[in-house]
Amino acid sequence: MRAGLLSGRRGRTGPAVDITATVEGRATMLDIVKRVAQVTTVPFTVGGGISDLQSAELVLAAGADKVSTSSAAFRKPGLIGEMVKKLGSARVTVAIDVDQNAAMPSGYEVYIDGGRTATGVDAVEWARRVDGCGVPVILPTSKAGDGARTGYDLPVIRAMRNAVSAEVVASGGAGELDHFYQAVEAGATILLAASVFHFGMIGIGQLKDYLRNRGVAVS
């Protein structure tokens, strides 16, 4: 098994997500992207307010290595293929906010606008459509688990892992070391966490050692 680690939402080693940009109808804060690019030595992804190809290109020009799009991709699915074609698939991630809904075939529904708006669309079916556009990484975040530190939403990780060829990111809910290993077992190959790193609850080196001792190759 293998896994990569990311620190979000504005962590230096992973996604820098301007979580209110889409809802407030504004662009990503490019000055912050530029400043992060000046001080970090690791690749980083920027999301939030990526509404079209031009905004994605501006973020990349400011120094980001990848862009992540969610609401705009859902509203304009053709944007995904356009980004993949123009920017290269390696520079595009599609994020999917999900919440449990027993009325959906998979039991999960897509949410947009920073998790505020229900769409009535099955989350796993949307992931399949995204995967068909050639996106190499899909980032589902469980609304119920995000920030709760009670563990990742393992069923949605398994469901997406079984439905797509893209790598699946575990996001939303990590609170202890074993939560990360559980996500790897569920099929995640990229592990994202925020508060446990930001508040010093878990050290990144500590986590890497823990995973390696469990047989996970960590990048």
Stockholm file with secondary structure:
# STOCKHOLM 1.0

chainA/1-219         MRAGLLSGRRGRTGPAVDITATVEGRATMLDIVKRVAQVTTVPFTVGGGISDLQSAELVLAAGADKVSTSSAAFRKPGLIGEMVKKLGSARVTVAIDVDQNAAMPSGYEVYIDGGRTATGVDAVEWARRVDGCGVPVILPTSKAGDGARTGYDLPVIRAMRNAVSAEVVASGGAGELDHFYQAVEAGATILLAASVFHFGMIGIGQLKDYLRNRGVAVS
#=GR chainA/1-219 SS CEEEEEECSBCTTSEEECTTTTTTTCCCCHHHHHHHHHHCCSCCEEESSCCSHHHHHHHHHTTCSEEEESHHHHHCTHHHHHHHHHHCGGGEEEEEEEEECTTSTTSEEEEETTTTEEEEEEHHHHHHHHHTTTCSEEEEEETTTTTTCSCCCHHHHHHHHHHCSSEEEEBSCCCSHHHHHHHHHHTCSEEEESHHHHTTSSCHHHHHHHHHHTTCEEC
#=GC SS_cons         CEEEEEECSBCTTSEEECTTTTTTTCCCCHHHHHHHHHHCCSCCEEESSCCSHHHHHHHHHTTCSEEEESHHHHHCTHHHHHHHHHHCGGGEEEEEEEEECTTSTTSEEEEETTTTEEEEEEHHHHHHHHHTTTCSEEEEEETTTTTTCSCCCHHHHHHHHHHCSSEEEEBSCCCSHHHHHHHHHHTCSEEEESHHHHTTSSCHHHHHHHHHHTTCEEC
//
